């Protein structure tokens, strides 16, 4: 299921074009992660470890547009 996208203020995003781009990006990420997961499992990697690595990867994403705190 696709998420309901929210603004930084917690309101629903209403721009259809933005939602379309974000959903397409999410689908691409999901497909790539699934393929990498299947490769890892077929090659003998521990399923839980791979999922934890993906989780850690998402947690390490950095917002380059975040304003510095004064």
Predicted model as a PDB file, atoms N, CA, C, CB and O in Angstrom, pLDDT in the B-factor column:
MODEL        1                                                                  
ATOM      1  N   UNK A   1       0.834  -1.191   0.000  1.00 83.00           N  
ATOM      2  CA  UNK A   1       0.000   0.000   0.000  1.00 83.00           C  
ATOM      3  C   UNK A   1       0.873   1.247   0.000  1.00 83.00           C  
ATOM      4  CB  UNK A   1      -0.946   0.002   1.212  1.00 83.00           C  
ATOM      5  O   UNK A   1       1.906   1.302   0.667  1.00 83.00           O  
ATOM      6  N   UNK A   2       0.445   2.227  -0.748  1.00 87.00           N  
ATOM      7  CA  UNK A   2       1.189   3.475  -0.804  1.00 87.00           C  
ATOM      8  C   UNK A   2       0.789   4.368   0.370  1.00 87.00           C  
ATOM      9  CB  UNK A   2       0.943   4.197  -2.149  1.00 87.00           C  
ATOM     10  O   UNK A   2      -0.362   4.354   0.807  1.00 87.00           O  
ATOM     11  N   UNK A   3       1.749   5.143   0.877  1.00 92.00           N  
ATOM     12  CA  UNK A   3       1.448   5.999   2.026  1.00 92.00           C  
ATOM     13  C   UNK A   3       0.611   7.205   1.635  1.00 92.00           C  
ATOM     14  CB  UNK A   3       2.731   6.462   2.683  1.00 92.00           C  
ATOM     15  O   UNK A   3       0.524   7.570   0.463  1.00 92.00           O  
ATOM     16  N   UNK A   4       0.002   7.811   2.633  1.00 95.00           N  
ATOM     17  CA  UNK A   4      -0.610   9.122   2.466  1.00 95.00           C  
ATOM     18  C   UNK A   4       0.496  10.101   2.804  1.00 95.00           C  
ATOM     19  CB  UNK A   4      -1.911   9.325   3.382  1.00 95.00           C  
ATOM     20  O   UNK A   4       0.951  10.155   3.947  1.00 95.00           O  
ATOM     21  N   UNK A   5       0.933  10.877   1.821  1.00 95.00           N  
ATOM     22  CA  UNK A   5       2.073  11.766   2.003  1.00 95.00           C  
ATOM     23  C   UNK A   5       1.656  13.006   2.785  1.00 95.00           C  
ATOM     24  CB  UNK A   5       2.674  12.164   0.645  1.00 95.00           C  
ATOM     25  O   UNK A   5       0.599  13.589   2.542  1.00 95.00           O  
ATOM     26  N   UNK A   6       2.511  13.393   3.727  1.00 96.00           N  
ATOM     27  CA  UNK A   6       2.220  14.520   4.610  1.00 96.00           C  
ATOM     28  C   UNK A   6       3.263  15.625   4.455  1.00 96.00           C  
ATOM     29  CB  UNK A   6       2.160  14.053   6.067  1.00 96.00           C  
ATOM     30  O   UNK A   6       4.418  15.365   4.119  1.00 96.00           O  
ATOM     31  N   UNK A   7       2.837  16.849   4.704  1.00 93.00           N  
ATOM     32  CA  UNK A   7       3.762  17.975   4.725  1.00 93.00           C  
ATOM     33  C   UNK A   7       4.507  17.963   6.060  1.00 93.00           C  
ATOM     34  CB  UNK A   7       3.009  19.333   4.510  1.00 93.00           C  
ATOM     35  O   UNK A   7       4.200  17.164   6.945  1.00 93.00           O  
ATOM     36  N   UNK A   8       5.486  18.856   6.195  1.00 90.00           N  
ATOM     37  CA  UNK A   8       6.216  18.945   7.465  1.00 90.00           C  
ATOM     38  C   UNK A   8       5.311  19.417   8.601  1.00 90.00           C  
ATOM     39  CB  UNK A   8       7.410  19.893   7.324  1.00 90.00           C  
ATOM     40  O   UNK A   8       5.637  19.247   9.776  1.00 90.00           O  
ATOM     41  N   UNK A   9       4.175  20.009   8.244  1.00 93.00           N  
ATOM     42  CA  UNK A   9       3.200  20.438   9.250  1.00 93.00           C  
ATOM     43  C   UNK A   9       2.191  19.346   9.578  1.00 93.00           C  
ATOM     44  CB  UNK A   9       2.469  21.677   8.772  1.00 93.00           C  
ATOM     45  O   UNK A   9       1.318  19.544  10.423  1.00 93.00           O  
ATOM     46  N   UNK A  10       2.303  18.184   8.911  1.00 95.00           N  
ATOM     47  CA  UNK A  10       1.419  17.061   9.182  1.00 95.00           C  
ATOM     48  C   UNK A  10       0.135  17.056   8.376  1.00 95.00           C  
ATOM     49  CB  UNK A  10       1.083  17.044  10.608  1.00 95.00           C  
ATOM     50  O   UNK A  10      -0.758  16.250   8.639  1.00 95.00           O  
ATOM     51  N   UNK A  11       0.031  17.942   7.400  1.00 95.00           N  
ATOM     52  CA  UNK A  11      -1.165  17.989   6.565  1.00 95.00           C  
ATOM     53  C   UNK A  11      -0.969  17.121   5.330  1.00 95.00           C  
ATOM     54  CB  UNK A  11      -1.495  19.440   6.158  1.00 95.00           C  
ATOM     55  O   UNK A  11       0.162  16.920   4.886  1.00 95.00           O  
ATOM     56  N   UNK A  12      -2.062  16.605   4.773  1.00 96.00           N  
ATOM     57  CA  UNK A  12      -1.994  15.789   3.562  1.00 96.00           C  
ATOM     58  C   UNK A  12      -1.502  16.628   2.384  1.00 96.00           C  
ATOM     59  CB  UNK A  12      -3.374  15.172   3.244  1.00 96.00           C  
ATOM     60  O   UNK A  12      -1.935  17.765   2.197  1.00 96.00           O  
ATOM     61  N   UNK A  13      -0.590  16.052   1.588  1.00 96.00           N  
ATOM     62  CA  UNK A  13      -0.151  16.702   0.354  1.00 96.00           C  
ATOM     63  C   UNK A  13      -1.268  16.529  -0.669  1.00 96.00           C  
ATOM     64  CB  UNK A  13       1.214  16.100  -0.174  1.00 96.00           C  
ATOM     65  O   UNK A  13      -1.795  15.431  -0.846  1.00 96.00           O  
ATOM     66  N   UNK A  14      -1.623  17.619  -1.338  1.00 94.00           N  
ATOM     67  CA  UNK A  14      -2.726  17.547  -2.296  1.00 94.00           C  
ATOM     68  C   UNK A  14      -2.261  17.621  -3.747  1.00 94.00           C  
ATOM     69  CB  UNK A  14      -3.705  18.659  -2.029  1.00 94.00           C  
ATOM     70  O   UNK A  14      -3.055  17.373  -4.655  1.00 94.00           O  
ATOM     71  N   UNK A  15      -1.010  17.951  -3.984  1.00 94.00           N  
ATOM     72  CA  UNK A  15      -0.507  18.075  -5.350  1.00 94.00           C  
ATOM     73  C   UNK A  15      -0.344  16.686  -5.977  1.00 94.00           C  
ATOM     74  CB  UNK A  15       0.842  18.844  -5.369  1.00 94.00           C  
ATOM     75  O   UNK A  15       0.503  15.897  -5.557  1.00 94.00           O  
ATOM     76  N   UNK A  16      -1.155  16.408  -6.969  1.00 95.00           N  
ATOM     77  CA  UNK A  16      -1.179  15.102  -7.617  1.00 95.00           C  
ATOM     78  C   UNK A  16       0.167  14.774  -8.265  1.00 95.00           C  
ATOM     79  CB  UNK A  16      -2.290  15.053  -8.663  1.00 95.00           C  
ATOM     80  O   UNK A  16       0.615  13.628  -8.223  1.00 95.00           O  
ATOM     81  N   UNK A  17       0.811  15.779  -8.865  1.00 96.00           N  
ATOM     82  CA  UNK A  17       2.097  15.542  -9.528  1.00 96.00           C  
ATOM     83  C   UNK A  17       3.183  15.150  -8.522  1.00 96.00           C  
ATOM     84  CB  UNK A  17       2.531  16.792 -10.305  1.00 96.00           C  
ATOM     85  O   UNK A  17       3.980  14.251  -8.791  1.00 96.00           O  
ATOM     86  N   UNK A  18       3.217  15.813  -7.377  1.00 96.00           N  
ATOM     87  CA  UNK A  18       4.191  15.465  -6.336  1.00 96.00           C  
ATOM     88  C   UNK A  18       3.954  14.039  -5.848  1.00 96.00           C  
ATOM     89  CB  UNK A  18       4.108  16.459  -5.152  1.00 96.00           C  
ATOM     90  O   UNK A  18       4.892  13.252  -5.728  1.00 96.00           O  
ATOM     91  N   UNK A  19       2.712  13.718  -5.571  1.00 96.00           N  
ATOM     92  CA  UNK A  19       2.358  12.384  -5.074  1.00 96.00           C  
ATOM     93  C   UNK A  19       2.752  11.322  -6.092  1.00 96.00           C  
ATOM     94  CB  UNK A  19       0.846  12.296  -4.767  1.00 96.00           C  
ATOM     95  O   UNK A  19       3.264  10.265  -5.724  1.00 96.00           O  
ATOM     96  N   UNK A  20       2.516  11.599  -7.363  1.00 96.00           N  
ATOM     97  CA  UNK A  20       2.863  10.649  -8.425  1.00 96.00           C  
ATOM     98  C   UNK A  20       4.363  10.390  -8.448  1.00 96.00           C  
ATOM     99  CB  UNK A  20       2.397  11.173  -9.793  1.00 96.00           C  
ATOM    100  O   UNK A  20       4.785   9.237  -8.529  1.00 96.00           O  
ATOM    101  N   UNK A  21       5.175  11.439  -8.378  1.00 97.00           N  
ATOM    102  CA  UNK A  21       6.636  11.293  -8.383  1.00 97.00           C  
ATOM    103  C   UNK A  21       7.095  10.514  -7.165  1.00 97.00           C  
ATOM    104  CB  UNK A  21       7.324  12.670  -8.421  1.00 97.00           C  
ATOM    105  O   UNK A  21       7.910   9.600  -7.290  1.00 97.00           O  
ATOM    106  N   UNK A  22       6.587  10.858  -5.987  1.00 96.00           N  
ATOM    107  CA  UNK A  22       7.005  10.166  -4.762  1.00 96.00           C  
ATOM    108  C   UNK A  22       6.621   8.690  -4.798  1.00 96.00           C  
ATOM    109  CB  UNK A  22       6.383  10.837  -3.533  1.00 96.00           C  
ATOM    110  O   UNK A  22       7.401   7.832  -4.384  1.00 96.00           O  
ATOM    111  N   UNK A  23       5.422   8.395  -5.290  1.00 96.00           N  
ATOM    112  CA  UNK A  23       4.990   7.001  -5.375  1.00 96.00           C  
ATOM    113  C   UNK A  23       5.830   6.215  -6.381  1.00 96.00           C  
ATOM    114  CB  UNK A  23       3.513   6.928  -5.760  1.00 96.00           C  
ATOM    115  O   UNK A  23       6.175   5.058  -6.139  1.00 96.00           O  
ATOM    116  N   UNK A  24       6.155   6.845  -7.507  1.00 96.00           N  
ATOM    117  CA  UNK A  24       7.019   6.178  -8.492  1.00 96.00           C  
ATOM    118  C   UNK A  24       8.404   5.921  -7.909  1.00 96.00           C  
ATOM    119  CB  UNK A  24       7.135   7.026  -9.776  1.00 96.00           C  
ATOM    120  O   UNK A  24       8.965   4.842  -8.101  1.00 96.00           O  
ATOM    121  N   UNK A  25       8.958   6.897  -7.203  1.00 96.00           N  
ATOM    122  CA  UNK A  25      10.262   6.714  -6.550  1.00 96.00           C  
ATOM    123  C   UNK A  25      10.208   5.572  -5.537  1.00 96.00           C  
ATOM    124  CB  UNK A  25      10.705   8.019  -5.852  1.00 96.00           C  
ATOM    125  O   UNK A  25      11.116   4.742  -5.473  1.00 96.00           O  
ATOM    126  N   UNK A  26       9.141   5.539  -4.752  1.00 95.00           N  
ATOM    127  CA  UNK A  26       8.984   4.492  -3.749  1.00 95.00           C  
ATOM    128  C   UNK A  26       8.883   3.118  -4.403  1.00 95.00           C  
ATOM    129  CB  UNK A  26       7.747   4.760  -2.890  1.00 95.00           C  
ATOM    130  O   UNK A  26       9.467   2.154  -3.907  1.00 95.00           O  
ATOM    131  N   UNK A  27       8.158   3.018  -5.498  1.00 96.00           N  
ATOM    132  CA  UNK A  27       8.042   1.747  -6.225  1.00 96.00           C  
ATOM    133  C   UNK A  27       9.402   1.286  -6.743  1.00 96.00           C  
ATOM    134  CB  UNK A  27       7.053   1.886  -7.396  1.00 96.00           C  
ATOM    135  O   UNK A  27       9.723   0.099  -6.679  1.00 96.00           O  
ATOM    136  N   UNK A  28      10.201   2.224  -7.257  1.00 97.00           N  
ATOM    137  CA  UNK A  28      11.538   1.880  -7.745  1.00 97.00           C  
ATOM    138  C   UNK A  28      12.437   1.395  -6.613  1.00 97.00           C  
ATOM    139  CB  UNK A  28      12.176   3.085  -8.436  1.00 97.00           C  
ATOM    140  O   UNK A  28      13.159   0.410  -6.766  1.00 97.00           O  
ATOM    141  N   UNK A  29      12.392   2.081  -5.489  1.00 96.00           N  
ATOM    142  CA  UNK A  29      13.196   1.682  -4.326  1.00 96.00           C  
ATOM    143  C   UNK A  29      12.763   0.301  -3.839  1.00 96.00           C  
ATOM    144  CB  UNK A  29      13.065   2.723  -3.181  1.00 96.00           C  
ATOM    145  O   UNK A  29      13.602  -0.548  -3.539  1.00 96.00           O  
ATOM    146  N   UNK A  30      11.455   0.082  -3.762  1.00 95.00           N  
ATOM    147  CA  UNK A  30      10.925  -1.204  -3.300  1.00 95.00           C  
ATOM    148  C   UNK A  30      11.384  -2.339  -4.209  1.00 95.00           C  
ATOM    149  CB  UNK A  30       9.388  -1.164  -3.240  1.00 95.00           C  
ATOM    150  O   UNK A  30      11.805  -3.390  -3.726  1.00 95.00           O  
ATOM    151  N   UNK A  31      11.304  -2.133  -5.528  1.00 97.00           N  
ATOM    152  CA  UNK A  31      11.706  -3.167  -6.488  1.00 97.00           C  
ATOM    153  C   UNK A  31      13.203  -3.459  -6.376  1.00 97.00           C  
ATOM    154  CB  UNK A  31      11.356  -2.735  -7.927  1.00 97.00           C  
ATOM    155  O   UNK A  31      13.615  -4.618  -6.413  1.00 97.00           O  
ATOM    156  N   UNK A  32      14.008  -2.416  -6.241  1.00 97.00           N  
ATOM    157  CA  UNK A  32      15.451  -2.605  -6.129  1.00 97.00           C  
ATOM    158  C   UNK A  32      15.811  -3.317  -4.825  1.00 97.00           C  
ATOM    159  CB  UNK A  32      16.174  -1.254  -6.211  1.00 97.00           C  
ATOM    160  O   UNK A  32      16.666  -4.202  -4.811  1.00 97.00           O  
ATOM    161  N   UNK A  33      15.160  -2.931  -3.739  1.00 97.00           N  
ATOM    162  CA  UNK A  33      15.420  -3.570  -2.449  1.00 97.00           C  
ATOM    163  C   UNK A  33      14.983  -5.038  -2.468  1.00 97.00           C  
ATOM    164  CB  UNK A  33      14.693  -2.813  -1.321  1.00 97.00           C  
ATOM    165  O   UNK A  33      15.663  -5.894  -1.903  1.00 97.00           O  
ATOM    166  N   UNK A  34      13.856  -5.330  -3.113  1.00 97.00           N  
ATOM    167  CA  UNK A  34      13.383  -6.709  -3.200  1.00 97.00           C  
ATOM    168  C   UNK A  34      14.363  -7.569  -3.981  1.00 97.00           C  
ATOM    169  CB  UNK A  34      12.000  -6.762  -3.852  1.00 97.00           C  
ATOM    170  O   UNK A  34      14.665  -8.694  -3.584  1.00 97.00           O  
ATOM    171  N   UNK A  35      14.859  -7.037  -5.094  1.00 98.00           N  
ATOM    172  CA  UNK A  35      15.825  -7.781  -5.908  1.00 98.00           C  
ATOM    173  C   UNK A  35      17.121  -8.040  -5.119  1.00 98.00           C  
ATOM    174  CB  UNK A  35      16.137  -7.006  -7.214  1.00 98.00           C  
ATOM    175  O   UNK A  35      17.666  -9.143  -5.154  1.00 98.00           O  
ATOM    176  N   UNK A  36      17.597  -7.028  -4.421  1.00 98.00           N  
ATOM    177  CA  UNK A  36      18.821  -7.185  -3.614  1.00 98.00           C  
ATOM    178  C   UNK A  36      18.588  -8.186  -2.488  1.00 98.00           C  
ATOM    179  CB  UNK A  36      19.276  -5.821  -3.030  1.00 98.00           C  
ATOM    180  O   UNK A  36      19.470  -8.983  -2.171  1.00 98.00           O  
ATOM    181  N   UNK A  37      17.406  -8.146  -1.886  1.00 98.00           N  
ATOM    182  CA  UNK A  37      17.064  -9.082  -0.809  1.00 98.00           C  
ATOM    183  C   UNK A  37      17.066 -10.516  -1.327  1.00 98.00           C  
ATOM    184  CB  UNK A  37      15.687  -8.736  -0.205  1.00 98.00           C  
ATOM    185  O   UNK A  37      17.633 -11.412  -0.700  1.00 98.00           O  
ATOM    186  N   UNK A  38      16.422 -10.726  -2.482  1.00 98.00           N  
ATOM    187  CA  UNK A  38      16.375 -12.070  -3.060  1.00 98.00           C  
ATOM    188  C   UNK A  38      17.775 -12.573  -3.398  1.00 98.00           C  
ATOM    189  CB  UNK A  38      15.495 -12.082  -4.317  1.00 98.00           C  
ATOM    190  O   UNK A  38      18.085 -13.740  -3.158  1.00 98.00           O  
ATOM    191  N   UNK A  39      18.626 -11.707  -3.953  1.00 98.00           N  
ATOM    192  CA  UNK A  39      20.012 -12.086  -4.234  1.00 98.00           C  
ATOM    193  C   UNK A  39      20.721 -12.502  -2.948  1.00 98.00           C  
ATOM    194  CB  UNK A  39      20.769 -10.922  -4.909  1.00 98.00           C  
ATOM    195  O   UNK A  39      21.395 -13.532  -2.906  1.00 98.00           O  
ATOM    196  N   UNK A  40      20.566 -11.705  -1.913  1.00 97.00           N  
ATOM    197  CA  UNK A  40      21.242 -11.992  -0.644  1.00 97.00           C  
ATOM    198  C   UNK A  40      20.801 -13.336  -0.065  1.00 97.00           C  
ATOM    199  CB  UNK A  40      20.967 -10.875   0.366  1.00 97.00           C  
ATOM    200  O   UNK A  40      21.630 -14.136   0.369  1.00 97.00           O  
ATOM    201  N   UNK A  41      19.483 -13.577  -0.062  1.00 97.00           N  
ATOM    202  CA  UNK A  41      18.962 -14.829   0.494  1.00 97.00           C  
ATOM    203  C   UNK A  41      19.451 -16.025  -0.329  1.00 97.00           C  
ATOM    204  CB  UNK A  41      17.414 -14.801   0.536  1.00 97.00           C  
ATOM    205  O   UNK A  41      19.856 -17.044   0.230  1.00 97.00           O  
ATOM    206  N   UNK A  42      19.410 -15.896  -1.660  1.00 98.00           N  
ATOM    207  CA  UNK A  42      19.866 -16.995  -2.522  1.00 98.00           C  
ATOM    208  C   UNK A  42      21.349 -17.307  -2.319  1.00 98.00           C  
ATOM    209  CB  UNK A  42      19.611 -16.651  -3.988  1.00 98.00           C  
ATOM    210  O   UNK A  42      21.783 -18.446  -2.494  1.00 98.00           O  
ATOM    211  N   UNK A  43      22.121 -16.281  -1.946  1.00 98.00           N  
ATOM    212  CA  UNK A  43      23.552 -16.465  -1.746  1.00 98.00           C  
ATOM    213  C   UNK A  43      23.904 -16.813  -0.306  1.00 98.00           C  
ATOM    214  CB  UNK A  43      24.290 -15.222  -2.159  1.00 98.00           C  
ATOM    215  O   UNK A  43      25.080 -16.880   0.050  1.00 98.00           O  
ATOM    216  N   UNK A  44      22.881 -17.036   0.528  1.00 98.00           N  
ATOM    217  CA  UNK A  44      23.115 -17.520   1.879  1.00 98.00           C  
ATOM    218  C   UNK A  44      23.188 -16.475   2.974  1.00 98.00           C  
ATOM    219  CB  UNK A  44      24.340 -18.269   1.890  1.00 98.00           C  
ATOM    220  O   UNK A  44      23.542 -16.796   4.108  1.00 98.00           O  
ATOM    221  N   UNK A  45      22.860 -15.220   2.656  1.00 97.00           N  
ATOM    222  CA  UNK A  45      22.872 -14.165   3.679  1.00 97.00           C  
ATOM    223  C   UNK A  45      21.700 -14.366   4.640  1.00 97.00           C  
ATOM    224  CB  UNK A  45      22.802 -12.752   3.022  1.00 97.00           C  
ATOM    225  O   UNK A  45      20.625 -14.817   4.245  1.00 97.00           O  
ATOM    226  N   UNK A  46      21.927 -14.027   5.894  1.00 97.00           N  
ATOM    227  CA  UNK A  46      20.862 -14.091   6.883  1.00 97.00           C  
ATOM    228  C   UNK A  46      19.802 -13.034   6.563  1.00 97.00           C  
ATOM    229  CB  UNK A  46      21.427 -13.890   8.313  1.00 97.00           C  
ATOM    230  O   UNK A  46      20.115 -11.852   6.417  1.00 97.00           O  
ATOM    231  N   UNK A  47      18.559 -13.471   6.456  1.00 97.00           N  
ATOM    232  CA  UNK A  47      17.447 -12.595   6.094  1.00 97.00           C  
ATOM    233  C   UNK A  47      17.308 -11.417   7.054  1.00 97.00           C  
ATOM    234  CB  UNK A  47      16.151 -13.385   6.063  1.00 97.00           C  
ATOM    235  O   UNK A  47      17.148 -10.277   6.617  1.00 97.00           O  
ATOM    236  N   UNK A  48      17.368 -11.683   8.353  1.00 97.00           N  
ATOM    237  CA  UNK A  48      17.221 -10.611   9.346  1.00 97.00           C  
ATOM    238  C   UNK A  48      18.345  -9.595   9.246  1.00 97.00           C  
ATOM    239  CB  UNK A  48      17.181 -11.194  10.753  1.00 97.00           C  
ATOM    240  O   UNK A  48      18.116  -8.393   9.380  1.00 97.00           O  
ATOM    241  N   UNK A  49      19.571 -10.083   9.009  1.00 97.00           N  
ATOM    242  CA  UNK A  49      20.692  -9.163   8.902  1.00 97.00           C  
ATOM    243  C   UNK A  49      20.502  -8.229   7.706  1.00 97.00           C  
ATOM    244  CB  UNK A  49      22.013  -9.938   8.775  1.00 97.00           C  
ATOM    245  O   UNK A  49      20.722  -7.022   7.813  1.00 97.00           O  
ATOM    246  N   UNK A  50      20.097  -8.791   6.576  1.00 97.00           N  
ATOM    247  CA  UNK A  50      19.899  -7.955   5.385  1.00 97.00           C  
ATOM    248  C   UNK A  50      18.840  -6.890   5.643  1.00 97.00           C  
ATOM    249  CB  UNK A  50      19.495  -8.821   4.177  1.00 97.00           C  
ATOM    250  O   UNK A  50      19.028  -5.724   5.296  1.00 97.00           O  
ATOM    251  N   UNK A  51      17.730  -7.291   6.250  1.00 97.00           N  
ATOM    252  CA  UNK A  51      16.664  -6.326   6.538  1.00 97.00           C  
ATOM    253  C   UNK A  51      17.145  -5.242   7.499  1.00 97.00           C  
ATOM    254  CB  UNK A  51      15.440  -7.042   7.125  1.00 97.00           C  
ATOM    255  O   UNK A  51      16.774  -4.077   7.359  1.00 97.00           O  
ATOM    256  N   UNK A  52      17.965  -5.622   8.470  1.00 97.00           N  
ATOM    257  CA  UNK A  52      18.518  -4.629   9.397  1.00 97.00           C  
ATOM    258  C   UNK A  52      19.452  -3.660   8.689  1.00 97.00           C  
ATOM    259  CB  UNK A  52      19.260  -5.321  10.534  1.00 97.00           C  
ATOM    260  O   UNK A  52      19.465  -2.468   8.996  1.00 97.00           O  
ATOM    261  N   UNK A  53      20.236  -4.170   7.740  1.00 97.00           N  
ATOM    262  CA  UNK A  53      21.132  -3.300   6.971  1.00 97.00           C  
ATOM    263  C   UNK A  53      20.308  -2.295   6.169  1.00 97.00           C  
ATOM    264  CB  UNK A  53      22.042  -4.137   6.026  1.00 97.00           C  
ATOM    265  O   UNK A  53      20.658  -1.116   6.116  1.00 97.00           O  
ATOM    266  N   UNK A  54      19.225  -2.742   5.549  1.00 96.00           N  
ATOM    267  CA  UNK A  54      18.360  -1.836   4.788  1.00 96.00           C  
ATOM    268  C   UNK A  54      17.722  -0.805   5.718  1.00 96.00           C  
ATOM    269  CB  UNK A  54      17.265  -2.629   4.037  1.00 96.00           C  
ATOM    270  O   UNK A  54      17.634   0.374   5.375  1.00 96.00           O  
ATOM    271  N   UNK A  55      17.281  -1.248   6.887  1.00 96.00           N  
ATOM    272  CA  UNK A  55      16.693  -0.325   7.870  1.00 96.00           C  
ATOM    273  C   UNK A  55      17.724   0.718   8.291  1.00 96.00           C  
ATOM    274  CB  UNK A  55      16.173  -1.100   9.113  1.00 96.00           C  
ATOM    275  O   UNK A  55      17.418   1.909   8.351  1.00 96.00           O  
ATOM    276  N   UNK A  56      18.947   0.269   8.581  1.00 97.00           N  
ATOM    277  CA  UNK A  56      20.016   1.197   8.968  1.00 97.00           C  
ATOM    278  C   UNK A  56      20.328   2.178   7.848  1.00 97.00           C  
ATOM    279  CB  UNK A  56      21.281   0.425   9.352  1.00 97.00           C  
ATOM    280  O   UNK A  56      20.603   3.352   8.093  1.00 97.00           O  
ATOM    281  N   UNK A  57      20.281   1.685   6.623  1.00 96.00           N  
ATOM    282  CA  UNK A  57      20.521   2.548   5.470  1.00 96.00           C  
ATOM    283  C   UNK A  57      19.491   3.673   5.423  1.00 96.00           C  
ATOM    284  CB  UNK A  57      20.482   1.733   4.166  1.00 96.00           C  
ATOM    285  O   UNK A  57      19.844   4.830   5.196  1.00 96.00           O  
ATOM    286  N   UNK A  58      18.226   3.339   5.637  1.00 95.00           N  
ATOM    287  CA  UNK A  58      17.178   4.365   5.598  1.00 95.00           C  
ATOM    288  C   UNK A  58      17.327   5.341   6.764  1.00 95.00           C  
ATOM    289  CB  UNK A  58      15.783   3.711   5.630  1.00 95.00           C  
ATOM    290  O   UNK A  58      17.067   6.534   6.608  1.00 95.00           O  
ATOM    291  N   UNK A  59      17.737   4.853   7.916  1.00 96.00           N  
ATOM    292  CA  UNK A  59      17.929   5.720   9.080  1.00 96.00           C  
ATOM    293  C   UNK A  59      19.107   6.671   8.891  1.00 96.00           C  
ATOM    294  CB  UNK A  59      18.142   4.878  10.334  1.00 96.00           C  
ATOM    295  O   UNK A  59      19.151   7.732   9.514  1.00 96.00           O  
ATOM    296  N   UNK A  60      20.057   6.303   8.042  1.00 97.00           N  
ATOM    297  CA  UNK A  60      21.258   7.118   7.824  1.00 97.00           C  
ATOM    298  C   UNK A  60      21.078   8.172   6.727  1.00 97.00           C  
ATOM    299  CB  UNK A  60      22.426   6.220   7.469  1.00 97.00           C  
ATOM    300  O   UNK A  60      21.992   8.952   6.462  1.00 97.00           O  
ATOM    301  N   UNK A  61      19.902   8.198   6.089  1.00 95.00           N  
ATOM    302  CA  UNK A  61      19.666   9.209   5.058  1.00 95.00           C  
ATOM    303  C   UNK A  61      19.761  10.605   5.676  1.00 95.00           C  
ATOM    304  CB  UNK A  61      18.278   9.002   4.385  1.00 95.00           C  
ATOM    305  O   UNK A  61      19.283  10.834   6.787  1.00 95.00           O  
ATOM    306  N   UNK A  62      20.382  11.532   4.947  1.00 94.00           N  
ATOM    307  CA  UNK A  62      20.612  12.876   5.431  1.00 94.00           C  
ATOM    308  C   UNK A  62      19.826  13.874   4.592  1.00 94.00           C  
ATOM    309  CB  UNK A  62      22.107  13.210   5.410  1.00 94.00           C  
ATOM    310  O   UNK A  62      19.856  13.811   3.363  1.00 94.00           O  
ATOM    311  N   UNK A  63      19.128  14.784   5.241  1.00 93.00           N  
ATOM    312  CA  UNK A  63      18.401  15.837   4.555  1.00 93.00           C  
ATOM    313  C   UNK A  63      19.374  16.968   4.236  1.00 93.00           C  
ATOM    314  CB  UNK A  63      17.205  16.347   5.413  1.00 93.00           C  
ATOM    315  O   UNK A  63      19.777  17.698   5.142  1.00 93.00           O  
ATOM    316  N   UNK A  64      19.759  17.130   2.972  1.00 92.00           N  
ATOM    317  CA  UNK A  64      20.717  18.186   2.638  1.00 92.00           C  
ATOM    318  C   UNK A  64      20.069  19.586   2.637  1.00 92.00           C  
ATOM    319  CB  UNK A  64      21.340  17.902   1.269  1.00 92.00           C  
ATOM    320  O   UNK A  64      20.771  20.588   2.501  1.00 92.00           O  
ATOM    321  N   UNK A  65      18.763  19.655   2.783  1.00 90.00           N  
ATOM    322  CA  UNK A  65      18.050  20.925   2.737  1.00 90.00           C  
ATOM    323  C   UNK A  65      17.666  21.443   4.120  1.00 90.00           C  
ATOM    324  CB  UNK A  65      16.816  20.781   1.895  1.00 90.00           C  
ATOM    325  O   UNK A  65      17.072  22.514   4.246  1.00 90.00           O  
ATOM    326  N   UNK A  66      18.007  20.682   5.148  1.00 84.00           N  
ATOM    327  CA  UNK A  66      17.664  21.051   6.519  1.00 84.00           C  
ATOM    328  C   UNK A  66      18.457  22.293   6.918  1.00 84.00           C  
ATOM    329  CB  UNK A  66      17.946  19.877   7.500  1.00 84.00           C  
ATOM    330  O   UNK A  66      19.667  22.377   6.706  1.00 84.00           O  
ATOM    331  N   UNK A  67      17.749  23.242   7.495  1.00 81.00           N  
ATOM    332  CA  UNK A  67      18.393  24.480   7.922  1.00 81.00           C  
ATOM    333  C   UNK A  67      19.218  24.214   9.182  1.00 81.00           C  
ATOM    334  CB  UNK A  67      17.338  25.594   8.177  1.00 81.00           C  
ATOM    335  O   UNK A  67      18.795  23.468  10.066  1.00 81.00           O  
ATOM    336  N   UNK A  68      20.381  24.823   9.253  1.00 72.00           N  
ATOM    337  CA  UNK A  68      21.239  24.675  10.418  1.00 72.00           C  
ATOM    338  C   UNK A  68      20.595  25.366  11.621  1.00 72.00           C  
ATOM    339  CB  UNK A  68      22.648  25.256  10.139  1.00 72.00           C  
ATOM    340  O   UNK A  68      19.990  26.431  11.496  1.00 72.00           O  
ATOM    341  N   UNK A  69      20.740  24.733  12.787  1.00 71.00           N  
ATOM    342  CA  UNK A  69      20.206  25.325  14.003  1.00 71.00           C  
ATOM    343  C   UNK A  69      21.104  26.459  14.459  1.00 71.00           C  
ATOM    344  CB  UNK A  69      20.064  24.270  15.110  1.00 71.00           C  
ATOM    345  O   UNK A  69      22.329  26.339  14.442  1.00 71.00           O  
ATOM    346  N   UNK A  70      20.485  27.572  14.870  1.00 64.00           N  
ATOM    347  CA  UNK A  70      21.270  28.742  15.305  1.00 64.00           C  
ATOM    348  C   UNK A  70      21.623  28.650  16.765  1.00 64.00           C  
ATOM    349  CB  UNK A  70      20.506  30.034  15.045  1.00 64.00           C  
ATOM    350  O   UNK A  70      22.278  29.545  17.299  1.00 64.00           O  
TER     351      UNK A  70                                                      
ENDMDL                                                                          
END                                                                             
